[in-house]
Amino acid sequence: MMENPKLERKIVLNGKFEDVISIDEHYFLVSKKHRVAVLPYTIDTRGLLDKVGVVKDYNYIFEDYDYTLINGFISQDDGTNLVAANRVLFEVLGLNITDADDWMYLGGLYNTLTSDSPTDLYCVDLTDKQISEKEEVEQNINKKKFKMIDSSFVITSDDTLLLASYMRLFNYFYVNSLDKTYKE
């Protein structure tokens, strides 16, 4: 059996939220803080996923806007990751969803195999909640624009975290619909 050689790990750039490291002539981003992401959704009168909430955020690589999940860093002031998820939701929407029944943990996902910490994914049911969409285009590229989009549009996204969180949420509704069918 071949042994794994000890790889030299060198910090190339030290940032506030992440470091760039070099391992065997490859560069990796290593987060210093854990992240949380939130997928708001609504259900229709048949109990099916209707719309999901996304932010239109600036992509600095392509110099254009892309849809992605509401996300942010977990701070030391957040008592739990769920509190962080609610805070991040509030920062974008101004909604404080305190009823735990409206929230569901979708799990933690690594956006790359080189990441040292997962992004904790949560979804929140905004059915029957007053939602203000902020889609006006501003000169400030740091301002996130929120929009509820038809759930069928999600599959056109290239954002892996958005796709993965949607698939986990979709699976929850699918399994529950099967349970109801077999119980009847």
CORMOBEL-V640040 format. One record per residue. RES is the residue in three letters. SS is DSSP state (H for helix, E for strand, L for the rest). PSI is psi in whole degrees, -180 to 180 (none if undefined). Layout:
<<RES;SS;PSI> <RES;SS;PSI>>
This chain:
<<MET;L;133> <MET;L;136> <GLU;L;148> <ASN;L;123> <PRO;L;149> <LYS;L;119> <LEU;L;140> <GLU;L;125> <ARG;E;120> <LYS;E;130> <ILE;E;121> <VAL;E;-41> <LEU;E;130> <ASN;E;116> <GLY;L;173> <LYS;L;-40> <PHE;L;-20> <GLU;E;163> <ASP;E;151> <VAL;E;123> <ILE;E;158> <SER;E;128> <ILE;E;119> <ASP;L;48> <GLU;L;19> <HIS;E;147> <TYR;E;139> <PHE;E;149> <LEU;E;125> <VAL;E;117> <SER;E;142> <LYS;L;-21> <LYS;L;146> <HIS;L;150> <ARG;E;156> <VAL;E;143> <ALA;E;148> <VAL;E;132> <LEU;E;98> <PRO;E;149> <TYR;E;163> <THR;E;154> <ILE;E;151> <ASP;L;-176> <THR;L;-18> <ARG;L;-1> <GLY;L;17> <LEU;L;154> <LEU;E;130> <ASP;E;-64> <LYS;E;155> <VAL;E;150> <GLY;E;133> <VAL;E;163> <VAL;E;146> <LYS;E;107> <ASP;E;154> <TYR;E;129> <ASN;E;109> <TYR;L;-24> <ILE;L;-50> <PHE;L;-3> <GLU;L;49> <ASP;E;170> <TYR;E;144> <ASP;E;153> <TYR;E;140> <THR;E;179> <LEU;L;153> <ILE;E;129> <ASN;E;162> <GLY;E;178> <PHE;E;149> <ILE;L;127> <SER;L;166> <GLN;L;-22> <ASP;L;-17> <ASP;L;123> <GLY;L;-36> <THR;L;171> <ASN;H;-31> <LEU;H;-40> <VAL;H;-41> <ALA;H;-42> <ALA;H;-43> <ASN;H;-40> <ARG;H;-45> <VAL;H;-42> <LEU;H;-45> <PHE;H;-40> <GLU;H;-32> <VAL;H;-43> <LEU;H;-20> <GLY;L;15> <LEU;L;134> <ASN;L;100> <ILE;L;98> <THR;L;-13> <ASP;L;114> <ALA;H;-26> <ASP;H;-20> <ASP;H;-12> <TRP;E;150> <MET;E;136> <TYR;E;124> <LEU;E;-5> <GLY;E;177> <GLY;E;135> <LEU;E;140> <TYR;L;128> <ASN;L;-13> <THR;L;158> <LEU;L;-12> <THR;L;-2> <SER;L;146> <ASP;L;-3> <SER;L;141> <PRO;L;162> <THR;E;124> <ASP;E;124> <LEU;E;131> <TYR;E;152> <CYS;E;156> <VAL;E;133> <ASP;E;115> <LEU;L;14> <THR;L;133> <ASP;L;16> <LYS;L;148> <GLN;L;115> <ILE;L;127> <SER;L;121> <GLU;L;137> <LYS;L;84> <GLU;L;3> <GLU;L;139> <VAL;L;128> <GLU;L;165> <GLN;L;-22> <ASN;L;107> <ILE;L;-13> <ASN;L;-14> <LYS;L;124> <LYS;L;135> <LYS;E;121> <PHE;E;144> <LYS;E;141> <MET;E;123> <ILE;E;156> <ASP;E;136> <SER;H;-26> <SER;H;-19> <PHE;H;-21> <VAL;H;-38> <ILE;H;-12> <THR;H;-6> <SER;L;151> <ASP;L;0> <ASP;L;113> <THR;H;-36> <LEU;H;-38> <LEU;H;-46> <LEU;H;-45> <ALA;H;-43> <SER;H;-39> <TYR;H;-43> <MET;H;-40> <ARG;H;-41> <LEU;H;-44> <PHE;H;-43> <ASN;H;-41> <TYR;H;-49> <PHE;H;-37> <TYR;H;-48> <VAL;H;-42> <ASN;H;-36> <SER;H;-34> <LEU;H;-42> <ASP;H;-43> <LYS;H;-39> <THR;H;-44> <TYR;H;-25> <LYS;H;-21> <GLU;L;none>>
